Amino acid sequence: MRVYERQYVRVVYRRDIRLKTDEYSNLLARCENISAGGLGIYCDQITAQVIMPPGYQLSPEKPLLLSVELDLAGAEFRATCSVQNSYRLSQDKFNFNLKFISFEGNGQENLEAFLKQQSTSQ
């Protein structure tokens, strides 16, 4: 794989999603894209600070985990993700790239069906 190639094909998915951390539930963020490996989200500064407390450094030994809930063309989707990276887009807009760690129920199958449907409709 070349450095500039992605491991998974990303699909545009611009919708609100629900997030949960260990301490907080019902956080809202906006999803930008989704793939078989994870998703890209953005949120405001307050939500970003809840997701990643000030001073926290991303570490593989102690990953930040989030539960995500969203709707994939009528199919409920829940998964646990780890924060891979984050960056500031503007004064009050932050981006996070999340990697899927585990899926609830038929989540992985629902995701694969959604991605296949999107790739054939484009």
GIJOPE-V259936 format. One line per field, one symbol per residue. ss: DSSP state (H for helix, E for strand, C for the rest). phi: phi as a letter, one per 40 degrees, with the letter a starting at -180 (. if undefined). burial: # if it has 9 or more other ideal C-beta (glycine too) atoms within 8 Angstrom, else .. A space follows every 10 residues. Layout:
BEGIN
ss = ???
phi = ???
burial = ???
END
This chain:
BEGIN
ss = CCCCCCCCCC EEEEEEEEEE CCCCCCEEEE EEEECCCEEE EEECHHHHHH HCCCCCCCCH HHCCEEEEEE EECCEEEEEE EEEEEEEEEE CCEEEEEEEE EEECCCHHHH HHHHHHHHHH HC
phi = .cdccccbcc bcacacbbbb bdcbbgcbab cbaaacciab bbaccccccc cbddgcbdac cbccbbcbba bbfgbcbbab bbccaaacca dbabbbbbbc babcfcdccc cccccccccc cc
burial = .........# #.#...#### #.....#### #####..### ###.#.#### ##.....#.. ..######## .#..#.#### ###..#.... ..######## ..#...#..# #####.###. ..
END
